[in-house]
Protein backbone atom coordinates (compact mmCIF):
# COMPACT_ATOMS: atom_id res chain seq x y z
CA UNK A 1 0.00 0.00 0.00
CA UNK A 2 1.22 3.48 -0.90
CA UNK A 3 0.19 6.62 0.98
CA UNK A 4 -0.30 9.65 -1.26
CA UNK A 5 -0.86 12.94 0.53
CA UNK A 6 -2.55 15.82 -1.25
CA UNK A 7 -1.16 19.02 0.20
CA UNK A 8 -2.70 22.48 -0.20
CA UNK A 9 0.07 24.97 0.47
CA UNK A 10 1.03 28.51 -0.37
CA UNK A 11 4.76 27.74 -0.07
CA UNK A 12 6.85 24.85 -1.33
CA UNK A 13 9.90 25.82 0.71
CA UNK A 14 11.37 22.74 2.44
CA UNK A 15 11.03 24.28 5.91
CA UNK A 16 7.27 24.62 5.35
CA UNK A 17 6.87 21.18 3.81
CA UNK A 18 8.78 19.60 6.70
CA UNK A 19 6.60 21.21 9.38
CA UNK A 20 4.45 18.14 10.05
CA UNK A 21 2.03 19.91 12.40
CA UNK A 22 1.27 22.63 9.87
CA UNK A 23 1.18 20.11 7.03
CA UNK A 24 -1.29 17.90 8.89
CA UNK A 25 -3.90 20.67 8.74
CA UNK A 26 -3.38 21.17 5.00
CA UNK A 27 -3.39 17.64 3.62
CA UNK A 28 -5.60 14.67 2.84
CA UNK A 29 -4.11 11.23 2.38
CA UNK A 30 -5.35 8.34 0.29
CA UNK A 31 -3.98 4.80 0.32
CA UNK A 32 -3.58 3.17 -3.09
CA UNK A 33 -1.95 0.06 -4.51
CA UNK A 34 0.25 1.76 -7.10
CA UNK A 35 1.32 4.89 -8.91
CA UNK A 36 -0.94 3.77 -11.79
CA UNK A 37 -3.95 4.03 -9.48
CA UNK A 38 -2.89 7.59 -8.61
CA UNK A 39 -2.83 8.46 -12.31
CA UNK A 40 -6.33 6.99 -12.78
CA UNK A 41 -7.62 8.85 -9.72
CA UNK A 42 -6.25 12.16 -10.95
CA UNK A 43 -7.64 11.59 -14.44
CA UNK A 44 -11.11 10.97 -12.96
CA UNK A 45 -10.72 14.19 -10.96
CA UNK A 46 -9.87 15.99 -14.22
CA UNK A 47 -6.22 16.68 -13.55
CA UNK A 48 -2.76 15.15 -13.79
CA UNK A 49 0.65 15.63 -12.22
CA UNK A 50 3.71 17.47 -13.36
CA UNK A 51 7.01 15.97 -12.31
CA UNK A 52 8.60 18.49 -9.98
CA UNK A 53 11.57 17.82 -7.75
CA UNK A 54 10.81 19.23 -4.32
CA UNK A 55 14.05 18.42 -2.51
CA UNK A 56 14.65 17.87 1.17
CA UNK A 57 11.18 16.78 2.25
CA UNK A 58 11.47 14.41 5.19
CA UNK A 59 9.91 10.95 4.82
CA UNK A 60 8.79 11.53 1.22
CA UNK A 61 9.82 9.27 -1.66
CA UNK A 62 8.35 11.30 -4.54
CA UNK A 63 6.63 14.62 -5.01
CA UNK A 64 4.58 16.16 -7.78
CA UNK A 65 2.47 19.23 -8.45
CA UNK A 66 -1.04 19.01 -9.88
CA UNK A 67 -1.39 20.46 -13.37
CA UNK A 68 -4.71 22.15 -12.53
CA UNK A 69 -7.56 22.24 -10.03
CA UNK A 70 -9.44 19.04 -9.28
CA UNK A 71 -13.10 18.58 -10.13
CA UNK A 72 -15.49 18.61 -7.23
CA UNK A 73 -18.43 16.26 -7.42
CA UNK A 74 -21.92 16.76 -6.02
CA UNK A 75 -23.58 13.71 -4.42
CA UNK A 76 -25.01 12.08 -7.57
CA UNK A 77 -21.89 12.92 -9.57
CA UNK A 78 -19.68 11.49 -6.83
CA UNK A 79 -21.51 8.16 -6.94
CA UNK A 80 -20.89 7.97 -10.70
CA UNK A 81 -17.22 8.94 -10.18
CA UNK A 82 -16.88 6.26 -7.47
CA UNK A 83 -18.39 3.52 -9.64
CA UNK A 84 -16.07 4.49 -12.50
CA UNK A 85 -13.13 4.38 -10.08
CA UNK A 86 -14.07 0.86 -9.00
CA UNK A 87 -14.53 -0.24 -12.61
CA UNK A 88 -11.17 1.12 -13.79
CA UNK A 89 -9.11 -0.07 -10.81
CA UNK A 90 -10.86 -3.27 -9.73
CA UNK A 91 -10.63 -2.10 -6.12
CA UNK A 92 -13.03 -3.36 -3.47
CA UNK A 93 -16.26 -1.50 -2.82
CA UNK A 94 -16.16 -0.86 0.93
CA UNK A 95 -16.65 1.96 3.41
CA UNK A 96 -12.91 2.67 3.73
CA UNK A 97 -12.54 3.07 -0.02
CA UNK A 98 -15.66 5.20 -0.35
CA UNK A 99 -14.71 7.29 2.68
CA UNK A 100 -11.17 8.13 1.60
CA UNK A 101 -12.36 9.31 -1.82
CA UNK A 102 -15.27 11.23 -0.32
CA UNK A 103 -12.83 13.03 2.01
CA UNK A 104 -10.53 13.82 -0.92
CA UNK A 105 -13.50 15.20 -2.86
CA UNK A 106 -14.42 17.43 0.09
CA UNK A 107 -10.78 18.50 0.51
CA UNK A 108 -10.88 19.73 -3.09
CA UNK A 109 -12.26 23.08 -1.93
CA UNK A 110 -9.15 23.71 0.17
CA UNK A 111 -6.82 22.21 -2.40
CA UNK A 112 -8.16 24.33 -5.25
CA UNK A 113 -7.73 27.54 -3.25
CA UNK A 114 -4.03 26.90 -2.58
CA UNK A 115 -1.23 28.41 -4.64
CA UNK A 116 0.48 25.01 -4.79
CA UNK A 117 -1.36 21.71 -5.11
CA UNK A 118 1.23 19.10 -4.16
CA UNK A 119 1.07 15.31 -4.08
CA UNK A 120 3.55 13.53 -1.84
CA UNK A 121 4.32 9.82 -1.88
CA UNK A 122 4.97 9.15 1.78
CA UNK A 123 7.93 6.95 2.74
CA UNK A 124 5.99 4.65 5.06
Buried (B, 14 or more C-beta within 10 A) or exposed (E): EBBBBBBBBEEBEEEBBBEEEEBEEBBBBBBBEEEEBBEBBBEBBEBEBEEEEBEEBEEBEBBBBBEEBBBBBEEEEBEEBBEEBBEEBEBEEEEEBBEBBBBBBBBBEBBBEBEBBBBBBBEE
